[in-house]
Amino acid sequence: MNIALIAHDNKKELMEAFCIAYKNVLSKHSLYATGRTGAIVSEAANLDVFTLDFGKLGEQQIIARIAYNEMDLVIYFADPDEMKNSDTLVELWFFCDRNNIPIATNLATAEVLINGLQRGDFAWRELVDKK
């Protein structure tokens, strides 16, 4: 499965800890991340990560992949203060909903999704007709 990882600046440590804690699950999948998040996760958790551009451009690259149904799960640790009036986040949610791609924006939902991933709850995504 293709998993997108995005974290706002003050959530990068949380993403790092999350990826270390769930390394055994994440290592079985293809990981995609924005520049700095990808570098942090790759180094800290020793995971292979397809690193895209930094910041907003990297987010747009991930959104494009989501729009084309190329991602199967999104973990976006977002800073609520940065989310106010965020067109990027609205666009991300829109395409996730349009393509039935599970998305987590906080640790609680991310843990629910990662545990579901470990159990095989999202295997149906492999059967979805990719665009």
C-alpha positions in Angstrom: 0.0 0.0 0.0 1.1 3.6 -0.6 1.1 5.7 2.5 1.4 9.5 2.5 3.1 11.1 5.5 2.8 14.9 6.1 3.6 16.8 9.3 3.5 20.5 10.1 6.7 21.8 11.6 5.6 21.6 15.3 4.3 18.0 14.6 7.5 16.6 13.1 8.7 15.1 16.4 5.3 13.4 16.8 5.6 11.9 13.2 9.1 10.8 14.1 8.0 9.0 17.3 4.9 7.5 15.5 7.1 6.1 12.7 9.6 4.6 15.1 6.8 3.0 17.2 5.1 1.5 14.1 8.2 0.8 12.1 7.3 -2.9 11.7 4.0 -2.0 10.1 5.2 0.9 8.0 8.2 -1.0 6.6 5.9 -3.4 4.7 4.4 -0.5 2.7 5.6 2.3 0.3 6.0 5.5 2.1 5.7 9.0 0.5 6.5 12.2 2.4 7.2 15.9 2.0 10.9 16.8 2.0 11.7 17.4 5.6 9.2 15.0 7.0 10.6 12.3 4.7 14.2 13.0 5.8 13.3 12.9 9.5 11.3 9.6 9.2 14.0 8.0 7.0 16.8 8.9 9.4 15.0 8.3 12.7 13.1 5.1 11.9 15.5 3.8 9.2 12.5 3.5 6.8 12.6 3.8 3.0 10.7 6.9 2.1 10.0 8.4 -1.3 10.7 12.0 -0.5 8.9 14.7 -2.5 9.5 18.5 -2.4 9.6 20.6 0.7 6.6 22.3 2.3 3.5 23.4 0.3 4.9 22.1 -3.0 5.4 18.6 -1.5 1.9 18.8 -0.1 0.6 19.6 -3.6 2.5 16.7 -5.1 0.9 14.3 -2.5 -2.5 15.8 -3.2 -2.0 15.2 -6.9 -1.3 11.5 -6.2 -4.4 11.4 -4.0 -6.5 13.0 -6.7 -5.3 10.2 -9.1 -6.1 7.6 -6.4 -2.4 6.6 -6.1 -2.3 6.7 -2.3 -4.1 4.2 0.0 -3.7 5.9 3.4 -2.8 9.4 4.5 -1.3 10.4 7.9 -1.2 14.2 8.2 -0.2 15.4 11.6 -1.5 18.9 11.3 -1.2 21.9 13.6 -4.7 23.2 14.3 -3.5 26.8 14.3 -2.0 26.3 10.8 -5.2 24.6 9.5 -7.4 27.7 9.9 -8.5 28.7 6.4 -6.2 26.1 4.8 -7.1 25.5 1.2 -4.5 22.8 1.0 -6.1 20.8 3.8 -9.6 21.3 2.3 -8.3 20.0 -1.1 -6.6 17.1 0.6 -9.8 16.1 2.4 -11.9 16.5 -0.8 -9.7 14.1 -2.8 -9.4 11.6 0.1 -13.2 11.6 0.4 -13.7 11.4 -3.4 -11.5 8.3 -3.6 -12.3 6.7 -0.2 -8.8 7.1 1.1 -8.6 6.9 4.9 -6.9 10.0 6.4 -5.7 10.7 10.0 -4.9 14.2 11.2 -4.0 13.4 14.7 -2.3 10.7 16.7 -5.5 9.0 17.9 -6.9 8.5 14.4 -3.4 7.6 13.1 -3.2 4.8 15.6 -6.6 3.5 14.7 -5.6 3.5 11.0 -2.2 1.9 11.5 -3.7 -0.9 13.7 -6.4 -1.5 11.0 -3.6 -1.6 8.4 -1.7 -4.2 10.4 -4.9 -6.3 10.6 -5.5 -6.1 6.9 -8.6 -3.9 7.2 -7.6 -1.9 4.1 -6.9 -4.8 1.8 -10.0 -3.7 -0.2 -7.9 -0.8 -1.4 -5.9 -3.2 -3.5 -9.1 -4.2 -5.4 -10.1 -0.6 -6.1 -9.9 0.3 -9.8 -7.0 2.7 -9.8 -7.3 5.6 -12.3 
